[in-house]
Amino acid sequence: MMNYLVIDETHIQMEFGILGDISSFQTYTAGELESVKLTGKNMIVTHAGELVPSYSESQRRKNKPSVEFHRNGIIKAVMLEEQSEIESPIGTLPAEYVTFYPTGELHKVFVSDGQISGFWSEEDERQNNIPLSFELDAASFSAYTNGICFYKSGNIKSITLYPKETITVQSPVGRIETEIGFSLYESGELKSVEPKSPLQLQTPIGTFSAFEPDAVGIHADSNSVVFDEKGRLTAFSTMGDRVMIQTEEEEFMVLEPTEKQHPLYDNIKVRGAMKVIFNFEEDTVSFENGGTHTFSMKHTGFTIQKLPADTLGCTPADCANCLLCHSGNESPAK
């Protein structure tokens, strides 16, 4: 169903008004307007206030449309012409890129939105970022951010940190340092967090070292250490432990993180992470390590054993990004 009307080569009529100086536009497969690129100044009214979409060429900025739309014609995202103050549920925020829900509410805010490349580094981009301060039950801090996500209600859903930022989050299991960020329930309770380094966790089946080596800091909407709204630990990842299991039927098995190919060295295997998930309503624990294995917590015996650090396929070049052994590693045998 068409959600726009082409007036002439450079003007399109939308439900919210007319966009001019359009250089190109894209549509969804069913014909609805998906996005436009602009070459002249326009003003659009959103839940974040009056915004001026990008219309100038910039080597620093990402190659994105000026404005994107949901299929229903509501604005989905706006790349701003320049960093501007926008209206948010937590007050005025600086932004270069903002997104919206299909019903119009503010979804995500990005303070800076430059394209990182060989000609423009993260440190260069940091100069366009602005540190923000937050006073939340889960954390009080001031830091550079990569994105702030909101629920439709306006409550904060997640905060993603800018690279090389570190904050401390107050969790049901104690203070946790993170350099990626955290997510919240709509009630404000902590939902998930990504630990900066291996974290010792006391669980209903024993003590684990929780850490996700493949965590990517694109966003903090979903992290490896997860809690329910009652504050109970419901999930985490480990790459430093194996679990010896004895079932009620006297069956015995051992589960541990799987090995995978090193991304840089063909002759080296590295250990991935095994995910552990607790379901307190069903009194079960599940382990995901290529397959899913679920057991009753009440009728199963569990013994947690630390895996030896020397089983890791490490090289000296890995040490700068590795936090597991906390010491220098020798090159593996050829």
Buried (B, 14 or more C-beta within 10 A) or exposed (E): EEBBEEEEEBEBEBEEEEBBBBEEBEBBEEEBBBBBBBBEEBEBEBBBBEBBBBBEEEEBBEEBBBBBBBBEBBBBBBBBBEBBEBBBBBEEBBBBBBBBBBEBBBBBBBBBBBBBEEEBEEEEBBEBBEEBEBEBEBBEBEBBBBBBBBBBEEBBBBBBBBBEBEBEBBBEBEEBBBBBBBBBBBEEBBBBBBBBEBBEBEBEBEEBBBBBBEBEBEBBBEBBBBBBEEEEBBBBBBBBBBBBBBEEEEEEEEBBBBBEEBEEBEEBBBBBBBBBBBEBEEEBBBBBBEEEBEBEBEEBEBEBEEBEEEEBBBBEEBBEEBEBBEEEBEEBEE
